[in-house]
């Protein structure tokens, strides 16, 4: 156990630049998402807000989709996304796609929060805090770690393939890589439970308070 902790600590320290790069990339995505909101014209914002308002009102009137269905859909989404990152990490040529996916993830978060705040002010901030923040406190670090691991493993494969003097136990690294992704997926299952059973419940109360 202690040896595993020492190895993990050594790996993090030796690849700190990649973790920092992924974090900065995600922040840039969030900023770019907020900039997109500000660059939209009035008609585009009103059209999008109209559909968003309809969704909110429908959620109040129908009580939304069953929580079991939402939980299953959320878990399946995370499984597909993590599997994609995992496969890109072992494909070598997937490094640019990994960075694009994480940038888009930040862009979506930045756009969602920015649009709600832009259109609804403090109410939008309240809705964002209820519907986006709780699960993303878990989701964002997990995806950043997963993206960093995928980049690190892909770089390791590149060194093994193209630098003759580098010889690392790839099979052992692949096993560790797979185990870490499995653990991260388990954490994302917890985030799905938070999203469905906590965030959605709070969001329903907030929407009823705003619209009723």
Rosetta constraint file for C-alpha pairs under 8 A:
AtomPair CA 1 CA 5 HARMONIC 6.35 0.50
AtomPair CA 2 CA 6 HARMONIC 6.20 0.50
AtomPair CA 3 CA 7 HARMONIC 6.19 0.50
AtomPair CA 4 CA 8 HARMONIC 6.13 0.50
AtomPair CA 5 CA 9 HARMONIC 6.06 0.50
AtomPair CA 6 CA 10 HARMONIC 6.09 0.50
AtomPair CA 7 CA 11 HARMONIC 6.11 0.50
AtomPair CA 8 CA 12 HARMONIC 6.16 0.50
AtomPair CA 9 CA 13 HARMONIC 6.24 0.50
AtomPair CA 10 CA 14 HARMONIC 6.14 0.50
AtomPair CA 11 CA 15 HARMONIC 6.14 0.50
AtomPair CA 12 CA 16 HARMONIC 5.64 0.50
AtomPair CA 15 CA 19 HARMONIC 6.83 0.50
AtomPair CA 15 CA 152 HARMONIC 7.43 0.50
AtomPair CA 16 CA 20 HARMONIC 6.21 0.50
AtomPair CA 17 CA 21 HARMONIC 6.05 0.50
AtomPair CA 18 CA 22 HARMONIC 6.17 0.50
AtomPair CA 18 CA 148 HARMONIC 6.22 0.50
AtomPair CA 18 CA 151 HARMONIC 7.70 0.50
AtomPair CA 18 CA 152 HARMONIC 7.48 0.50
AtomPair CA 19 CA 23 HARMONIC 6.21 0.50
AtomPair CA 19 CA 144 HARMONIC 7.62 0.50
AtomPair CA 19 CA 145 HARMONIC 7.33 0.50
AtomPair CA 19 CA 148 HARMONIC 5.69 0.50
AtomPair CA 20 CA 24 HARMONIC 6.13 0.50
AtomPair CA 21 CA 25 HARMONIC 6.05 0.50
AtomPair CA 22 CA 26 HARMONIC 6.19 0.50
AtomPair CA 22 CA 99 HARMONIC 7.38 0.50
AtomPair CA 22 CA 102 HARMONIC 7.62 0.50
AtomPair CA 22 CA 144 HARMONIC 6.40 0.50
AtomPair CA 22 CA 147 HARMONIC 7.29 0.50
AtomPair CA 22 CA 148 HARMONIC 6.48 0.50
AtomPair CA 23 CA 27 HARMONIC 6.32 0.50
AtomPair CA 23 CA 144 HARMONIC 6.68 0.50
AtomPair CA 24 CA 28 HARMONIC 6.11 0.50
AtomPair CA 25 CA 29 HARMONIC 6.29 0.50
AtomPair CA 25 CA 99 HARMONIC 7.53 0.50
AtomPair CA 25 CA 102 HARMONIC 7.32 0.50
AtomPair CA 25 CA 103 HARMONIC 5.85 0.50
AtomPair CA 26 CA 30 HARMONIC 6.39 0.50
AtomPair CA 26 CA 102 HARMONIC 6.02 0.50
AtomPair CA 26 CA 103 HARMONIC 5.14 0.50
AtomPair CA 26 CA 105 HARMONIC 7.22 0.50
AtomPair CA 26 CA 106 HARMONIC 4.82 0.50
AtomPair CA 26 CA 107 HARMONIC 7.69 0.50
AtomPair CA 26 CA 144 HARMONIC 7.95 0.50
AtomPair CA 27 CA 31 HARMONIC 6.25 0.50
AtomPair CA 27 CA 106 HARMONIC 6.38 0.50
AtomPair CA 28 CA 32 HARMONIC 6.04 0.50
AtomPair CA 28 CA 103 HARMONIC 7.21 0.50
AtomPair CA 28 CA 106 HARMONIC 7.35 0.50
AtomPair CA 28 CA 107 HARMONIC 7.85 0.50
AtomPair CA 29 CA 33 HARMONIC 6.10 0.50
AtomPair CA 29 CA 102 HARMONIC 7.94 0.50
AtomPair CA 29 CA 103 HARMONIC 4.76 0.50
AtomPair CA 29 CA 104 HARMONIC 6.24 0.50
AtomPair CA 29 CA 105 HARMONIC 7.22 0.50
AtomPair CA 29 CA 106 HARMONIC 4.38 0.50
AtomPair CA 29 CA 107 HARMONIC 4.18 0.50
AtomPair CA 29 CA 108 HARMONIC 7.85 0.50
AtomPair CA 29 CA 110 HARMONIC 7.10 0.50
AtomPair CA 30 CA 34 HARMONIC 6.39 0.50
AtomPair CA 30 CA 103 HARMONIC 7.94 0.50
AtomPair CA 30 CA 106 HARMONIC 4.51 0.50
AtomPair CA 30 CA 107 HARMONIC 4.54 0.50
AtomPair CA 30 CA 108 HARMONIC 7.15 0.50
AtomPair CA 30 CA 109 HARMONIC 6.14 0.50
AtomPair CA 30 CA 110 HARMONIC 3.94 0.50
AtomPair CA 30 CA 111 HARMONIC 6.98 0.50
AtomPair CA 31 CA 35 HARMONIC 6.23 0.50
AtomPair CA 31 CA 107 HARMONIC 7.19 0.50
AtomPair CA 31 CA 110 HARMONIC 6.24 0.50
AtomPair CA 32 CA 36 HARMONIC 6.21 0.50
AtomPair CA 32 CA 107 HARMONIC 6.09 0.50
AtomPair CA 32 CA 110 HARMONIC 7.29 0.50
AtomPair CA 32 CA 111 HARMONIC 7.90 0.50
AtomPair CA 33 CA 37 HARMONIC 6.61 0.50
AtomPair CA 33 CA 106 HARMONIC 7.48 0.50
AtomPair CA 33 CA 107 HARMONIC 4.34 0.50
AtomPair CA 33 CA 108 HARMONIC 6.37 0.50
AtomPair CA 33 CA 109 HARMONIC 7.33 0.50
AtomPair CA 33 CA 110 HARMONIC 4.61 0.50
AtomPair CA 33 CA 111 HARMONIC 4.13 0.50
AtomPair CA 33 CA 112 HARMONIC 7.86 0.50
AtomPair CA 33 CA 114 HARMONIC 7.42 0.50
AtomPair CA 34 CA 38 HARMONIC 6.64 0.50
AtomPair CA 34 CA 107 HARMONIC 7.76 0.50
AtomPair CA 34 CA 110 HARMONIC 5.25 0.50
AtomPair CA 34 CA 111 HARMONIC 5.06 0.50
AtomPair CA 34 CA 113 HARMONIC 7.86 0.50
AtomPair CA 34 CA 114 HARMONIC 5.11 0.50
AtomPair CA 34 CA 115 HARMONIC 7.47 0.50
AtomPair CA 35 CA 39 HARMONIC 6.23 0.50
AtomPair CA 36 CA 40 HARMONIC 6.38 0.50
AtomPair CA 36 CA 111 HARMONIC 7.00 0.50
AtomPair CA 37 CA 111 HARMONIC 6.26 0.50
AtomPair CA 37 CA 114 HARMONIC 6.44 0.50
AtomPair CA 37 CA 115 HARMONIC 5.82 0.50
AtomPair CA 37 CA 118 HARMONIC 7.79 0.50
AtomPair CA 40 CA 44 HARMONIC 6.14 0.50
AtomPair CA 40 CA 45 HARMONIC 6.41 0.50
AtomPair CA 41 CA 45 HARMONIC 6.38 0.50
AtomPair CA 42 CA 46 HARMONIC 6.15 0.50
AtomPair CA 43 CA 47 HARMONIC 6.09 0.50
AtomPair CA 44 CA 48 HARMONIC 6.20 0.50
AtomPair CA 45 CA 49 HARMONIC 5.94 0.50
AtomPair CA 45 CA 119 HARMONIC 7.93 0.50
AtomPair CA 46 CA 50 HARMONIC 5.96 0.50
AtomPair CA 47 CA 51 HARMONIC 6.66 0.50
AtomPair CA 48 CA 52 HARMONIC 6.26 0.50
AtomPair CA 49 CA 53 HARMONIC 5.93 0.50
AtomPair CA 49 CA 119 HARMONIC 7.45 0.50
AtomPair CA 50 CA 54 HARMONIC 6.25 0.50
AtomPair CA 51 CA 55 HARMONIC 6.24 0.50
AtomPair CA 52 CA 56 HARMONIC 6.32 0.50
AtomPair CA 53 CA 57 HARMONIC 6.17 0.50
AtomPair CA 54 CA 58 HARMONIC 6.02 0.50
AtomPair CA 55 CA 59 HARMONIC 6.11 0.50
AtomPair CA 56 CA 60 HARMONIC 6.43 0.50
AtomPair CA 56 CA 207 HARMONIC 6.93 0.50
AtomPair CA 57 CA 61 HARMONIC 6.24 0.50
AtomPair CA 57 CA 211 HARMONIC 7.76 0.50
AtomPair CA 58 CA 62 HARMONIC 5.86 0.50
AtomPair CA 58 CA 63 HARMONIC 7.75 0.50
AtomPair CA 58 CA 64 HARMONIC 7.38 0.50
AtomPair CA 59 CA 63 HARMONIC 5.26 0.50
AtomPair CA 59 CA 64 HARMONIC 4.70 0.50
AtomPair CA 59 CA 204 HARMONIC 7.44 0.50
AtomPair CA 60 CA 64 HARMONIC 7.22 0.50
AtomPair CA 60 CA 204 HARMONIC 6.57 0.50
AtomPair CA 60 CA 207 HARMONIC 7.04 0.50
AtomPair CA 60 CA 208 HARMONIC 6.56 0.50
AtomPair CA 63 CA 204 HARMONIC 7.94 0.50
AtomPair CA 65 CA 69 HARMONIC 6.97 0.50
AtomPair CA 65 CA 70 HARMONIC 6.73 0.50
AtomPair CA 66 CA 70 HARMONIC 6.35 0.50
AtomPair CA 67 CA 71 HARMONIC 5.99 0.50
AtomPair CA 67 CA 196 HARMONIC 6.18 0.50
AtomPair CA 67 CA 197 HARMONIC 7.13 0.50
AtomPair CA 68 CA 72 HARMONIC 6.21 0.50
AtomPair CA 69 CA 73 HARMONIC 6.12 0.50
AtomPair CA 70 CA 74 HARMONIC 6.05 0.50
AtomPair CA 70 CA 196 HARMONIC 6.44 0.50
AtomPair CA 71 CA 75 HARMONIC 6.18 0.50
AtomPair CA 71 CA 192 HARMONIC 6.06 0.50
AtomPair CA 71 CA 193 HARMONIC 6.51 0.50
AtomPair CA 71 CA 196 HARMONIC 5.95 0.50
AtomPair CA 72 CA 76 HARMONIC 6.11 0.50
AtomPair CA 73 CA 77 HARMONIC 6.09 0.50
AtomPair CA 74 CA 78 HARMONIC 6.36 0.50
AtomPair CA 74 CA 192 HARMONIC 5.72 0.50
AtomPair CA 75 CA 79 HARMONIC 6.11 0.50
AtomPair CA 75 CA 188 HARMONIC 7.49 0.50
AtomPair CA 75 CA 189 HARMONIC 5.96 0.50
AtomPair CA 75 CA 192 HARMONIC 6.17 0.50
AtomPair CA 76 CA 80 HARMONIC 6.17 0.50
AtomPair CA 77 CA 81 HARMONIC 6.22 0.50
AtomPair CA 78 CA 82 HARMONIC 5.94 0.50
AtomPair CA 78 CA 185 HARMONIC 7.35 0.50
AtomPair CA 78 CA 188 HARMONIC 6.86 0.50
AtomPair CA 79 CA 83 HARMONIC 5.93 0.50
AtomPair CA 79 CA 185 HARMONIC 6.93 0.50
AtomPair CA 80 CA 84 HARMONIC 6.12 0.50
AtomPair CA 81 CA 85 HARMONIC 6.36 0.50
AtomPair CA 82 CA 86 HARMONIC 6.01 0.50
AtomPair CA 82 CA 143 HARMONIC 7.99 0.50
AtomPair CA 82 CA 146 HARMONIC 7.52 0.50
AtomPair CA 82 CA 181 HARMONIC 7.53 0.50
AtomPair CA 82 CA 185 HARMONIC 7.23 0.50
AtomPair CA 83 CA 87 HARMONIC 6.09 0.50
AtomPair CA 84 CA 88 HARMONIC 6.09 0.50
AtomPair CA 85 CA 89 HARMONIC 6.12 0.50
AtomPair CA 85 CA 98 HARMONIC 6.49 0.50
AtomPair CA 85 CA 146 HARMONIC 7.22 0.50
AtomPair CA 85 CA 147 HARMONIC 6.60 0.50
AtomPair CA 85 CA 150 HARMONIC 6.43 0.50
AtomPair CA 86 CA 90 HARMONIC 6.69 0.50
AtomPair CA 86 CA 146 HARMONIC 7.96 0.50
AtomPair CA 86 CA 150 HARMONIC 6.20 0.50
AtomPair CA 86 CA 178 HARMONIC 7.98 0.50
AtomPair CA 86 CA 181 HARMONIC 7.39 0.50
AtomPair CA 87 CA 91 HARMONIC 6.13 0.50
AtomPair CA 88 CA 92 HARMONIC 6.95 0.50
AtomPair CA 88 CA 93 HARMONIC 7.35 0.50
AtomPair CA 88 CA 94 HARMONIC 4.47 0.50
AtomPair CA 88 CA 95 HARMONIC 6.80 0.50
AtomPair CA 88 CA 97 HARMONIC 7.51 0.50
AtomPair CA 88 CA 98 HARMONIC 6.84 0.50
AtomPair CA 88 CA 150 HARMONIC 6.99 0.50
AtomPair CA 88 CA 154 HARMONIC 7.92 0.50
AtomPair CA 89 CA 94 HARMONIC 6.33 0.50
AtomPair CA 89 CA 95 HARMONIC 6.91 0.50
AtomPair CA 89 CA 98 HARMONIC 7.88 0.50
AtomPair CA 89 CA 149 HARMONIC 7.68 0.50
AtomPair CA 89 CA 150 HARMONIC 4.07 0.50
AtomPair CA 89 CA 151 HARMONIC 5.96 0.50
AtomPair CA 89 CA 152 HARMONIC 7.89 0.50
AtomPair CA 89 CA 153 HARMONIC 5.97 0.50
AtomPair CA 89 CA 154 HARMONIC 4.93 0.50
AtomPair CA 90 CA 94 HARMONIC 7.92 0.50
AtomPair CA 90 CA 150 HARMONIC 7.39 0.50
AtomPair CA 90 CA 153 HARMONIC 6.83 0.50
AtomPair CA 90 CA 154 HARMONIC 5.75 0.50
AtomPair CA 90 CA 157 HARMONIC 7.59 0.50
AtomPair CA 91 CA 154 HARMONIC 7.00 0.50
AtomPair CA 92 CA 154 HARMONIC 4.87 0.50
AtomPair CA 92 CA 155 HARMONIC 7.21 0.50
AtomPair CA 92 CA 157 HARMONIC 6.60 0.50
AtomPair CA 92 CA 158 HARMONIC 6.47 0.50
AtomPair CA 93 CA 154 HARMONIC 8.00 0.50
AtomPair CA 94 CA 98 HARMONIC 6.26 0.50
AtomPair CA 94 CA 154 HARMONIC 7.84 0.50
AtomPair CA 95 CA 99 HARMONIC 6.65 0.50
AtomPair CA 95 CA 150 HARMONIC 7.88 0.50
AtomPair CA 95 CA 151 HARMONIC 6.02 0.50
AtomPair CA 95 CA 154 HARMONIC 6.86 0.50
AtomPair CA 96 CA 100 HARMONIC 6.35 0.50
AtomPair CA 97 CA 101 HARMONIC 6.10 0.50
AtomPair CA 98 CA 102 HARMONIC 6.37 0.50
AtomPair CA 98 CA 147 HARMONIC 6.39 0.50
AtomPair CA 98 CA 150 HARMONIC 7.64 0.50
AtomPair CA 98 CA 151 HARMONIC 7.37 0.50
AtomPair CA 99 CA 103 HARMONIC 6.11 0.50
AtomPair CA 99 CA 147 HARMONIC 7.58 0.50
AtomPair CA 100 CA 104 HARMONIC 6.11 0.50
AtomPair CA 101 CA 105 HARMONIC 6.18 0.50
AtomPair CA 102 CA 106 HARMONIC 6.35 0.50
AtomPair CA 102 CA 143 HARMONIC 7.64 0.50
AtomPair CA 102 CA 144 HARMONIC 7.39 0.50
AtomPair CA 102 CA 147 HARMONIC 7.15 0.50
AtomPair CA 103 CA 107 HARMONIC 6.15 0.50
AtomPair CA 104 CA 108 HARMONIC 6.10 0.50
AtomPair CA 105 CA 109 HARMONIC 6.49 0.50
AtomPair CA 106 CA 110 HARMONIC 6.08 0.50
AtomPair CA 107 CA 111 HARMONIC 5.91 0.50
AtomPair CA 108 CA 112 HARMONIC 5.97 0.50
AtomPair CA 109 CA 113 HARMONIC 6.23 0.50
AtomPair CA 110 CA 114 HARMONIC 5.78 0.50
AtomPair CA 111 CA 115 HARMONIC 5.78 0.50
AtomPair CA 112 CA 116 HARMONIC 6.31 0.50
AtomPair CA 113 CA 117 HARMONIC 6.18 0.50
AtomPair CA 113 CA 124 HARMONIC 7.71 0.50
AtomPair CA 113 CA 125 HARMONIC 7.32 0.50
AtomPair CA 113 CA 128 HARMONIC 5.91 0.50
AtomPair CA 113 CA 132 HARMONIC 7.91 0.50
AtomPair CA 114 CA 118 HARMONIC 5.89 0.50
AtomPair CA 115 CA 119 HARMONIC 6.07 0.50
AtomPair CA 116 CA 120 HARMONIC 5.71 0.50
AtomPair CA 116 CA 121 HARMONIC 7.27 0.50
AtomPair CA 116 CA 124 HARMONIC 4.47 0.50
AtomPair CA 116 CA 125 HARMONIC 6.79 0.50
AtomPair CA 116 CA 127 HARMONIC 7.69 0.50
AtomPair CA 116 CA 128 HARMONIC 7.09 0.50
AtomPair CA 117 CA 121 HARMONIC 4.61 0.50
AtomPair CA 117 CA 122 HARMONIC 6.64 0.50
AtomPair CA 117 CA 123 HARMONIC 7.39 0.50
AtomPair CA 117 CA 124 HARMONIC 4.44 0.50
AtomPair CA 117 CA 125 HARMONIC 5.35 0.50
AtomPair CA 118 CA 124 HARMONIC 7.54 0.50
AtomPair CA 119 CA 124 HARMONIC 7.02 0.50
AtomPair CA 120 CA 124 HARMONIC 4.54 0.50
AtomPair CA 120 CA 125 HARMONIC 7.72 0.50
AtomPair CA 121 CA 125 HARMONIC 6.47 0.50
AtomPair CA 122 CA 126 HARMONIC 6.16 0.50
AtomPair CA 123 CA 127 HARMONIC 6.17 0.50
AtomPair CA 123 CA 210 HARMONIC 7.68 0.50
AtomPair CA 124 CA 128 HARMONIC 6.06 0.50
AtomPair CA 125 CA 129 HARMONIC 6.09 0.50
AtomPair CA 126 CA 130 HARMONIC 6.26 0.50
AtomPair CA 126 CA 206 HARMONIC 7.77 0.50
AtomPair CA 127 CA 131 HARMONIC 5.91 0.50
AtomPair CA 127 CA 132 HARMONIC 7.86 0.50
AtomPair CA 127 CA 203 HARMONIC 6.60 0.50
AtomPair CA 127 CA 206 HARMONIC 6.87 0.50
AtomPair CA 127 CA 207 HARMONIC 7.72 0.50
AtomPair CA 128 CA 132 HARMONIC 5.12 0.50
AtomPair CA 128 CA 133 HARMONIC 6.43 0.50
AtomPair CA 129 CA 133 HARMONIC 4.99 0.50
AtomPair CA 129 CA 134 HARMONIC 7.17 0.50
AtomPair CA 130 CA 134 HARMONIC 6.88 0.50
AtomPair CA 130 CA 199 HARMONIC 5.67 0.50
AtomPair CA 130 CA 200 HARMONIC 7.76 0.50
AtomPair CA 130 CA 202 HARMONIC 5.94 0.50
AtomPair CA 130 CA 203 HARMONIC 5.43 0.50
AtomPair CA 130 CA 206 HARMONIC 7.72 0.50
AtomPair CA 131 CA 195 HARMONIC 7.55 0.50
AtomPair CA 131 CA 199 HARMONIC 5.16 0.50
AtomPair CA 131 CA 200 HARMONIC 6.40 0.50
AtomPair CA 131 CA 202 HARMONIC 7.55 0.50
AtomPair CA 131 CA 203 HARMONIC 5.73 0.50
AtomPair CA 132 CA 136 HARMONIC 6.23 0.50
AtomPair CA 132 CA 199 HARMONIC 7.62 0.50
AtomPair CA 133 CA 137 HARMONIC 6.14 0.50
AtomPair CA 134 CA 138 HARMONIC 7.62 0.50
AtomPair CA 134 CA 194 HARMONIC 7.10 0.50
AtomPair CA 134 CA 195 HARMONIC 7.10 0.50
AtomPair CA 134 CA 199 HARMONIC 6.52 0.50
AtomPair CA 135 CA 139 HARMONIC 6.08 0.50
AtomPair CA 135 CA 191 HARMONIC 5.12 0.50
AtomPair CA 135 CA 192 HARMONIC 7.14 0.50
AtomPair CA 135 CA 194 HARMONIC 5.78 0.50
AtomPair CA 135 CA 195 HARMONIC 5.31 0.50
AtomPair CA 135 CA 199 HARMONIC 7.42 0.50
AtomPair CA 136 CA 140 HARMONIC 5.35 0.50
AtomPair CA 136 CA 191 HARMONIC 7.63 0.50
AtomPair CA 137 CA 141 HARMONIC 7.15 0.50
AtomPair CA 138 CA 142 HARMONIC 6.44 0.50
AtomPair CA 138 CA 187 HARMONIC 7.69 0.50
AtomPair CA 138 CA 188 HARMONIC 7.27 0.50
AtomPair CA 138 CA 191 HARMONIC 6.01 0.50
AtomPair CA 139 CA 143 HARMONIC 6.17 0.50
AtomPair CA 139 CA 188 HARMONIC 6.32 0.50
AtomPair CA 139 CA 191 HARMONIC 6.43 0.50
AtomPair CA 140 CA 144 HARMONIC 6.14 0.50
AtomPair CA 141 CA 145 HARMONIC 6.07 0.50
AtomPair CA 142 CA 146 HARMONIC 6.03 0.50
AtomPair CA 142 CA 184 HARMONIC 6.20 0.50
AtomPair CA 142 CA 187 HARMONIC 7.69 0.50
AtomPair CA 142 CA 188 HARMONIC 7.36 0.50
AtomPair CA 143 CA 147 HARMONIC 5.94 0.50
AtomPair CA 144 CA 148 HARMONIC 6.12 0.50
AtomPair CA 145 CA 149 HARMONIC 6.10 0.50
AtomPair CA 146 CA 150 HARMONIC 6.14 0.50
AtomPair CA 146 CA 181 HARMONIC 6.80 0.50
AtomPair CA 146 CA 184 HARMONIC 7.39 0.50
AtomPair CA 147 CA 151 HARMONIC 6.22 0.50
AtomPair CA 148 CA 152 HARMONIC 6.09 0.50
AtomPair CA 149 CA 153 HARMONIC 6.06 0.50
AtomPair CA 149 CA 177 HARMONIC 7.36 0.50
AtomPair CA 150 CA 154 HARMONIC 6.05 0.50
AtomPair CA 151 CA 155 HARMONIC 6.08 0.50
AtomPair CA 152 CA 156 HARMONIC 6.16 0.50
AtomPair CA 153 CA 157 HARMONIC 6.29 0.50
AtomPair CA 153 CA 173 HARMONIC 7.84 0.50
AtomPair CA 153 CA 177 HARMONIC 7.50 0.50
AtomPair CA 154 CA 158 HARMONIC 6.27 0.50
AtomPair CA 155 CA 159 HARMONIC 6.25 0.50
AtomPair CA 156 CA 160 HARMONIC 6.23 0.50
AtomPair CA 157 CA 161 HARMONIC 6.11 0.50
AtomPair CA 157 CA 170 HARMONIC 7.60 0.50
AtomPair CA 158 CA 162 HARMONIC 5.91 0.50
AtomPair CA 158 CA 163 HARMONIC 7.75 0.50
AtomPair CA 159 CA 163 HARMONIC 5.11 0.50
AtomPair CA 159 CA 164 HARMONIC 7.96 0.50
AtomPair CA 159 CA 166 HARMONIC 6.43 0.50
AtomPair CA 160 CA 164 HARMONIC 6.94 0.50
AtomPair CA 160 CA 166 HARMONIC 5.70 0.50
AtomPair CA 160 CA 167 HARMONIC 6.08 0.50
AtomPair CA 160 CA 168 HARMONIC 6.91 0.50
AtomPair CA 169 CA 173 HARMONIC 6.35 0.50
AtomPair CA 170 CA 174 HARMONIC 6.00 0.50
AtomPair CA 171 CA 175 HARMONIC 6.31 0.50
AtomPair CA 172 CA 176 HARMONIC 6.41 0.50
AtomPair CA 173 CA 177 HARMONIC 5.97 0.50
AtomPair CA 174 CA 178 HARMONIC 6.03 0.50
AtomPair CA 175 CA 179 HARMONIC 6.19 0.50
AtomPair CA 176 CA 180 HARMONIC 6.13 0.50
AtomPair CA 177 CA 181 HARMONIC 6.30 0.50
AtomPair CA 178 CA 182 HARMONIC 6.18 0.50
AtomPair CA 179 CA 183 HARMONIC 6.28 0.50
AtomPair CA 180 CA 184 HARMONIC 6.20 0.50
AtomPair CA 181 CA 185 HARMONIC 6.11 0.50
AtomPair CA 182 CA 186 HARMONIC 6.38 0.50
AtomPair CA 183 CA 187 HARMONIC 6.46 0.50
AtomPair CA 184 CA 188 HARMONIC 6.30 0.50
AtomPair CA 185 CA 189 HARMONIC 6.34 0.50
AtomPair CA 186 CA 190 HARMONIC 6.77 0.50
AtomPair CA 187 CA 191 HARMONIC 6.55 0.50
AtomPair CA 188 CA 192 HARMONIC 6.22 0.50
AtomPair CA 189 CA 193 HARMONIC 6.44 0.50
AtomPair CA 190 CA 194 HARMONIC 6.30 0.50
AtomPair CA 191 CA 195 HARMONIC 6.07 0.50
AtomPair CA 192 CA 196 HARMONIC 6.13 0.50
AtomPair CA 193 CA 197 HARMONIC 5.70 0.50
AtomPair CA 193 CA 198 HARMONIC 7.46 0.50
AtomPair CA 194 CA 198 HARMONIC 5.07 0.50
AtomPair CA 194 CA 199 HARMONIC 6.30 0.50
AtomPair CA 195 CA 199 HARMONIC 4.79 0.50
AtomPair CA 195 CA 200 HARMONIC 6.26 0.50
AtomPair CA 196 CA 200 HARMONIC 5.38 0.50
AtomPair CA 196 CA 201 HARMONIC 7.52 0.50
AtomPair CA 197 CA 201 HARMONIC 6.22 0.50
AtomPair CA 198 CA 202 HARMONIC 6.22 0.50
AtomPair CA 199 CA 203 HARMONIC 5.96 0.50
AtomPair CA 200 CA 204 HARMONIC 6.17 0.50
AtomPair CA 201 CA 205 HARMONIC 6.62 0.50
AtomPair CA 202 CA 206 HARMONIC 6.24 0.50
AtomPair CA 203 CA 207 HARMONIC 6.02 0.50
AtomPair CA 204 CA 208 HARMONIC 6.16 0.50
AtomPair CA 205 CA 209 HARMONIC 6.16 0.50
AtomPair CA 206 CA 210 HARMONIC 6.23 0.50
AtomPair CA 207 CA 211 HARMONIC 5.94 0.50
AtomPair CA 207 CA 212 HARMONIC 7.91 0.50
AtomPair CA 208 CA 212 HARMONIC 5.26 0.50
